[in-house]
């Protein structure tokens, strides 16, 4: 069921680093994004794949992991992603990517989830340093980094109590994510 897949598709931040993802598997997930909707059909999203440890380590150093977990510096060695996809906007193809980034990332992550993997969309990236590492020209705008691997943590959705939307971890390192009630997000019009 689609709903089950969506509920299982969480932002995972700790992985079994030894569980590798092949470049071909990443290509299959990007093919899902390629075949998804694109505003004006401009198809200006481009992707860089990383499955090799030397490049993975360089990418990892350019990422910030969980804004609400202020004392956590990110996954330890052995719990880091085994693959990354860097999502780029090709500015020569289109001046605006509209919502293509979100559509593409959701398609990729649903494919990863269906295959037993998971990931995290990371927007907090040292783009200048990553651009330098990847030797990218100005034609390509770095939008996000998708961190991917076999999840090593449990993520639990729970109903939002009060106004505190911050995710948190309990003493067993279970990651809790409060969600607003359905009736709260659907507005009635008269």
Buried (B, 14 or more C-beta within 10 A) or exposed (E): EEEEEEEBBBBBBBBBBEBBBEEEBBEBBBEBBBEBEBBEEBBBBBBBBBBEEEBBEBBBEBBEBBEEBEEEEBBEEEBBBBBBBBBBBBBEEBEEBEEBBEBBBBBBBBBBBEEEBBBBBBEEBBBEEBBEBBEBEEEBBBBBBBBBBBBBBBBEEEEEEEEEEEBEBEEEEEBBBBEEEEEEEEEEEE
